[in-house]
Amino acid sequence: MSMTEVPGRIRPERASANDDFNWDAFDSASYVEHNYAESHQNDLKFVARMRDFFVKEFENRPGVPRGIDVGAGANLYPSLSMLPFCRELTLIDYAATNVKWLEDELKSGYTATWDPFWKILSKHHLYDEIEDPRLELASKALVQQGSVFHLDGEEWDMGTMFFVAESLTERIDEFHGAVASFMHALKPGAPFVAAFMENSTGYSVDDQPFPAVQIRDTDVRDSLEPWTQHYDGYRLDVGKAIRPGYTGMILVCGKKKN
């Protein structure tokens, strides 16, 4: 499907690319305040589904050496969801501001903002058995600055990518490229969870505009089909909107092809 076939999607000749934006102008603290200071029900529902998926994958078998959260940005709940199952967690982001935010958040022990998400996770005993998730995350996490487009291939045993591929460009080819790079970074058979804003028209952080490409479930399917034989997809309506300019949220839980 071409960009011009989707009503409302920016025409290719007018679409801005990832490199057209100043990502070091991303205000991480403002982003957290706007998106996570109040726990939104859609996020909490996604966290519960992510918990159940990873528990199903790992409850009766050993954990894995390495996990990755791609575009970790100013959001810790995807990393927290992998905490019981891997010995090392790579949190990678392109923006220098997000890298510093991650380093500061982990160094000081993450703030109470993330406690409601851990409360949902810890409803299963594999999470609840972790006595101090702040210390556990700090001991396992490795923060790196890097691009989703330049990840090492088949390096990680599990992974997450939340609201990244559709929120870094106005170009559908770059969306597909970001999903492909994430999947290529995972080892064969690796479980993964990814989330997307549906039909996002872009967003602002402290009045600084950032791009988005208007994707639908069919775009997600087209991106994942070469990499996985099956995945479970969940769509949530906007509910209480975090911001204007999107029609819902999509979560996918699956395993990379062997």
C-alpha positions in Angstrom: 0.0 0.0 0.0 1.5 3.4 -0.9 1.3 6.4 1.2 -1.1 8.2 -1.2 -3.6 5.3 -0.9 -4.3 6.1 2.8 -6.6 9.0 3.3 -4.9 11.8 5.3 -1.4 10.3 5.0 1.2 12.8 4.0 2.2 12.5 0.3 5.7 11.0 -0.2 7.1 14.2 -1.8 6.0 16.2 1.2 7.0 13.8 4.0 9.8 14.7 6.3 12.4 12.1 7.2 13.9 11.1 10.5 17.0 13.1 9.9 15.0 16.3 9.3 14.3 16.7 13.0 16.5 17.8 15.9 16.1 14.9 18.3 18.4 16.4 20.9 15.8 19.0 21.4 13.5 16.3 22.8 12.5 17.4 26.4 12.4 14.1 28.3 11.1 15.5 31.6 8.2 17.3 29.8 7.4 14.1 27.9 7.2 12.0 31.1 5.1 14.7 32.8 2.6 14.8 30.0 2.4 11.1 29.2 3.1 9.2 32.4 2.7 11.4 35.5 -0.9 10.1 35.5 -1.2 6.4 34.7 -3.4 6.0 31.7 -5.7 3.0 31.4 -4.5 2.0 27.9 -0.9 1.9 29.1 -1.9 -0.3 32.1 -3.9 -2.6 29.9 -0.8 -3.0 27.6 1.4 -3.7 30.6 -0.9 -6.5 31.8 -1.0 -8.1 28.4 2.8 -7.8 28.1 3.2 -9.4 31.5 1.0 -12.3 30.6 2.7 -12.9 27.3 6.2 -12.9 28.8 5.1 -15.1 31.7 3.6 -17.6 29.2 6.9 -17.7 27.3 9.2 -18.1 30.3 7.3 -19.6 33.2 8.4 -23.1 32.5 11.8 -22.5 31.0 14.9 -20.6 31.9 15.3 -16.9 31.2 17.6 -15.5 28.6 20.9 -13.6 28.7 20.0 -10.4 27.0 17.0 -8.2 26.3 16.7 -4.9 24.5 14.2 -2.0 24.6 14.6 0.0 21.4 13.8 3.7 21.6 13.6 3.4 25.3 13.3 7.1 25.6 11.6 8.4 28.7 9.5 5.3 29.4 10.6 2.5 31.8 7.6 0.1 31.7 8.8 -1.9 28.7 12.1 -2.5 30.4 10.4 -3.4 33.7 8.3 -6.0 31.8 11.5 -7.9 30.9 13.1 -7.6 34.3 12.5 -11.1 35.6 13.6 -12.9 32.4 17.0 -11.6 31.3 20.3 -11.1 32.9 21.2 -7.9 31.0 18.9 -5.2 29.5 20.1 -2.8 26.8 18.1 0.5 26.8 18.9 2.2 23.5 17.8 5.6 22.4 19.0 8.1 19.7 18.3 11.4 21.5 21.0 12.6 23.9 18.4 14.0 26.2 16.7 10.7 26.5 20.0 8.9 27.1 20.8 11.3 30.0 17.2 10.9 31.4 17.6 7.1 31.4 21.0 7.3 33.1 19.8 9.7 35.7 16.6 7.8 36.4 18.4 4.5 36.9 21.2 6.0 38.9 18.9 7.6 41.5 16.4 4.6 41.5 13.5 5.3 39.3 10.8 7.7 40.5 7.4 6.9 41.8 5.9 7.5 38.3 6.6 3.9 37.4 5.2 2.3 40.6 1.7 1.9 39.2 3.1 -0.1 36.2 5.2 -2.3 38.5 2.1 -2.9 40.6 0.3 -4.3 37.5 3.4 -6.4 36.7 3.8 -7.7 40.2 0.4 -9.3 40.2 2.3 -12.4 38.9 4.7 -14.0 41.3 7.6 -14.0 38.8 7.6 -10.2 39.1 6.6 -10.1 42.8 9.5 -12.2 43.8 11.9 -9.3 42.9 12.4 -7.7 46.2 13.7 -4.3 44.9 12.8 -3.6 41.2 14.7 -0.3 41.3 17.9 -2.0 42.3 17.3 -4.9 40.0 16.8 -2.6 37.0 19.8 -0.5 37.8 22.0 -3.6 38.1 20.8 -5.1 34.8 20.4 -2.0 32.6 23.0 -0.8 30.1 22.0 2.5 28.5 23.4 3.2 25.0 22.9 6.0 22.5 22.1 4.6 19.1 19.7 4.5 16.2 17.0 2.0 15.6 18.2 1.9 12.0 21.7 0.7 13.0 21.2 -2.2 15.4 23.5 -5.3 15.5 21.8 -8.3 13.9 20.6 -11.3 15.9 22.1 -10.1 19.2 19.2 -10.1 21.7 17.1 -12.9 23.1 13.9 -10.8 23.8 12.9 -7.3 23.0 10.4 -4.4 23.2 9.8 -1.3 21.1 7.1 1.1 22.2 5.7 4.0 20.1 9.0 4.3 18.2 8.7 3.2 14.5 5.7 5.4 13.7 6.9 8.3 15.8 10.3 9.1 14.2 9.3 10.0 10.7 6.5 11.0 8.3 7.7 8.4 5.7 6.1 4.9 5.6 9.3 3.4 4.2 11.2 4.5 7.3 8.5 3.0 9.5 8.9 -0.3 7.8 12.7 0.1 8.0 12.6 0.7 11.7 10.4 -2.4 12.4 12.7 -4.5 10.2 15.8 -3.3 12.0 14.2 -4.1 15.4 13.2 -7.6 14.3 16.6 -8.2 12.7 18.3 -7.4 16.0 16.5 -10.3 17.7 17.7 -13.8 17.7 15.6 -16.5 15.9 12.7 -17.5 18.2 13.0 -14.4 20.4 9.8 -13.2 22.0 9.0 -9.6 21.4 6.3 -6.9 22.2 5.9 -3.8 20.2 3.3 -1.0 20.4 2.2 1.7 18.0 0.1 4.8 17.9 -2.7 4.4 15.2 -3.1 7.2 12.7 -0.8 9.5 14.6 -0.5 12.9 13.0 2.6 14.0 14.9 3.1 15.3 18.4 4.8 18.1 20.3 7.0 18.0 23.4 7.2 21.3 25.2 6.1 23.0 22.0 8.8 21.3 19.9 7.1 19.4 17.0 8.1 15.9 16.2 6.9 13.6 13.3 4.7 10.6 13.0 3.4 8.5 10.1 -0.2 7.5 10.0 -0.1 3.7 10.3 -2.9 1.2 10.7 -3.0 -2.5 11.7 -2.4 -3.4 8.0 0.9 -1.5 8.0 1.9 -3.3 11.2 1.0 -6.6 9.6 2.9 -5.9 6.5 6.0 -5.0 8.5 5.9 -8.1 10.7 4.9 -10.7 8.2 8.5 -11.4 6.9 9.8 -11.8 10.4 7.2 -13.8 12.4 4.9 -16.7 11.6 2.3 -15.6 14.1 1.6 -12.8 16.5 -1.3 -11.6 18.7 -2.5 -8.1 18.0 -4.6 -5.9 20.3 -6.1 -2.6 19.5 -7.4 -0.1 22.0 -9.6 2.9 21.2 -8.3 6.3 22.4 -10.2 6.3 25.6 -8.9 9.3 27.6 -6.6 10.8 25.0 -3.0 11.5 25.9 -2.9 14.1 23.2 -4.8 15.1 20.0 -4.1 13.4 16.7 -4.4 9.7 16.9 -7.2 7.1 16.7 -6.0 4.3 19.0 -3.1 2.2 20.1 -1.9 -1.2 18.8 0.0 -3.8 20.7 1.6 -6.9 19.2 3.1 -9.9 21.0 5.0 -12.5 19.1 8.1 -14.5 18.4 10.6 -14.1 15.6 10.8 -16.9 13.1 13.4 -19.6 13.8 
